[in-house]
Amino acid sequence: MNRIQFSVLTLVISAVLVGCSSSPRVLAPVEDRVGAGRIPVSGSTVADGGKVLPGAENAGKPGYYTVQRGDTLMRIGLDNGQAWRDLVRWNNLSNPDVIEVGQILRVAPPGAVVDGPGVVVRPVTMSGDNSSAVSPAKPLATQSVAGNDEGLGFIWPSNGSLIGGFDESKNKGLDISGKAGDAVMASADGQVVYAGAGLRGYGNLIILKHNNTFLTAYAHNQKLLVKEDQKVRKGDKIAEMGSTDADRVKLHFEVRRQGKPVDPAKFLPVR
């Protein structure tokens, strides 16, 4: 082995040893798919090679969202009060598991009038067949205080005791205690827009869409009893309580208005 070869080998070994001695750190995986729309984190606003990413002409417009590192279609939909399947349709996505960092996605229905990101001020219909179980949204200007549930009449989704209250920065919903297998009930009439385990930190999760304003989420279940697109009625058993992706058996329950987490206690009957 000559001197140049020995120097190169020394540098390679040193780099490996440094990498092994440092604490594990996740950088940007080439591709990380967990659930609908887990993105390959390998780009920015403009992809490698100078390719302009889809939707670039809509950057910054109300009703559109720029994909960030670690996003999924399900997370984007939840944060904007939409079903991930609708995002696929509105954006003509051929593969919902592949979206790119910097890509611009429509997150408001085509034809809707939006007043700021994620705020739909003209009623629009949900995908598929609407039934009387899902009432239309009211314009934002007619909504009053936080407790206005637009006639949905939310009920408690479980009979357990409250063990964790709403905190906008730490806990985006309520935590309710119980035993494994306890009934988890639909808090209001609605449509199942997600049933699965693709959102990290929520375990087996159900998301119901009640109208164009409100979603509810039910997390950590041990068993899901409904399927996507299914219509449910208030009080229907939709899951069994569990501890998936949690440190104990509990139900994590969220109410989202226009995609924004709000305190469920302001919409639920006083116990």
N, C-alpha and C positions, 0 to 999 in steps of 0.2 A: 504494500500500500504506500503510495507516494504521499508527500506532505500535503498536497491540496486535498486529496481524498480523505486523509486523516482529519483535516480541519473541518471539512464538510460534515463528516460523521460525528465529530465532537459537537458541532452546533445542533445537529438533529437530536442527539441524545440529551443535550442540555435542555432543549425546548420541551422534550417529552417529560423529563424529570420535573421541570418547573410546573408544567401542567398538572402532573400527578400530585405534587406537594401542596398546591393551592386548594382552597375549599371549592366544592363543586359549584358551578355557576352556569345557569342556562342563558345562553346568548340568544341568537335568533335562529331557531331550527329551520331547516330548509322547508319543511312542511309539517304542520301539526294539526291533525284533523280530529276533533272530538265533537260529534254531533253536527247538526246542519250548519254548514258554512264556516267551519274552522279554516282559517286562511293560511296560505303559504306566506311566511313573513320574509319575503325576499325582495322587497321593492320599496319605493317611496311614491311621491306624486307622479313621477315619470319612471316607468319600469326600465330595467336594464336594456341597453341598446337604444335608448331614446324613444321607445314606444310610448305614445300618449295613452294613459289608462282610460277605460270606458267611463263616460259621463263627465269628462274633464270640463266640458263647456258649461256644466251646471254647478261648478264649485262655488260655494258661498250662497247659493240661492235658498230661500225658505223651502222646506219640504224635501231637501236633499241632505245626505250625510256622507262625509268622507271616511272611508274605512280606516280604522286604526289597527295598530299591531295587537294581535290577540283577539280581535273581534270574531264573532260568529253571527250568522244571519239571525239565529234565535235571539241572541243578546241584543242585536240592533233592533229587531222587531219589538222585543219586550220594552226596551228603552224609549221606543217611539209609539208604543201602543198599537202595534200592528202584528199580524200573523206572518211568520217567516215565509209561508207559502205565497202570500200576497207579494212579498218583496221579490220572490223568484219571478212571479208573473209580471209585475210592473217593470222589472229591469231586464226581462228576457234572458235570464241566466240559464245557460244550458246545463251547468253543473253547480248545484247549490253548495257543494263542498269546496268550491274553489272561487274565492274572491280575493282581491289583491289590495295590499296596503296602498292607500292613495286613490283607490277607485271611488267614484261618486255614485251613490245609490239613491234612487227615489224612495222616500219613506212616507210619502203622503200619496193618497190615491190620485190617479190621473184625473184632472179636471177639478180637483179640490182647490179651494182658495185657502192659502195658509198665511197666517200672520205671525211670522217668526218660526224658528225650527220646531217641527213636531206638533204645531198647534193648528188643528183643522177647524176652521170657523164656518164651513158650509157642510151640512150633513152629507155623508156619502154612505153607500151600502156596503155590507160585508160581502166577501166572496161567497159564491154558492147561493143556495136558496135561503132567503130570509124567512123566518117564521115569527109569529107574534112573541116568541120567547126572547127575541133580541130587539130591543127598542132603538129607534134612531137617536143619534146624538143631537143635543141642542147646541145652538151657536154659543161660543164661549161668552159672548157679551150678556147672555141671559142667565148664566150661572152665577150664583150668589156666593155663599160661604162654603167652607171646605166640606161641610156635612151634607151638601146637596147631592143626593145619589140618583137624581133624575128618575125617581119613582121605582128604582130597582128593589129597594127594601132588603138590603143585605142582612143575612143572619150569620151567627157564629158558625164556622165550618167544623167545629169540634166541641165536645162537651167538657174537655179538659180545662185545667186551671192555667191562667196566664202566667208564664214564667219569664217572659222577655218582652219589654215594650218597644215601641217605635222610637228610633233615633235616626235622623236623616243621614248622619255620617257613618253610623256604626251598625245599625240594624234597620233595614228598609221595610220591616213589617212587624208582625207579632209572632212570638213563639208560644205555643200551647202544648202543655204536657199531656201524657197519656200512656197507654200500654200498647205494645206492638199488636197490630191488628185492629185497633179501635177505628171506628168509622170516621172518614173524612168526607164532608158533605159540601156540595156546591153552595156557595154563599148567596147566589142569585141565579136566575135563569140565564143561560148563555150557550156558547158553542165552544167545544174543545179545539183550541188552535195549536196546542202542543201537548204531547204525552210521551215522555221519554226521560233519558238520563244524560242529555248532551250539554247541560249547562253546569260548569264546574262550581261546586259549593252548594248545589241544590239537590243533589241526589236524584231519586226518581221524582219527576216534577210533572205537574199538570198546570196548564195555563188556560183559563177561560176568558173568552171575549164576550162582554155583556152588551155592549153597543160601541159606537165610535168614540166614546170617551173613556170607558172603564174596562180594565182587565183585572183579573185576580189570579194569584199564583199560589200553589199548594206544594210544598217541598218536603223532602226527606221520607217519602212514603216507602213502605216495604212492598206494596203491590198496587198497580194501577188498574182500575176497573173500567176505564173508558178509552176510546180511541179518537184520534184526530178527526175533526169535522162532525163529530157526534153532537147532537143537541141535548142539553141537560136542563132539568128543572131545579129550582131552588129546593134544597134539602135532599136531593138525590145523593146516594152514596157513590162517590167517584174514585175513592182510593182507600187503602188501609194504612194507618199510621205506622211509621217505621223510623229507622235511624240511618238511612243511606246518606253518606257524606255528612254525617253529624256525629257529635260526641255522646248523644243519648237519644232515646226515643222521644220525638216531638214533631209537631207540625209547625212549619214556618209558613205564615200566611201573609201575602202582600196584596194591597189594593193599589193599582196604578191608574192615575188620571192623566190622559194624554201621554202615557208612557212614564210620567213622573211618579215615584213612590210617594204616597200620602199615608197619613196615620189611619190605619183601619178602624181604630177605636172610635173615630169621629163618625163612622158610618154604621157601626154595629149597635144593637140594642144594649142598654145598660144592664149588666148582670147583677 
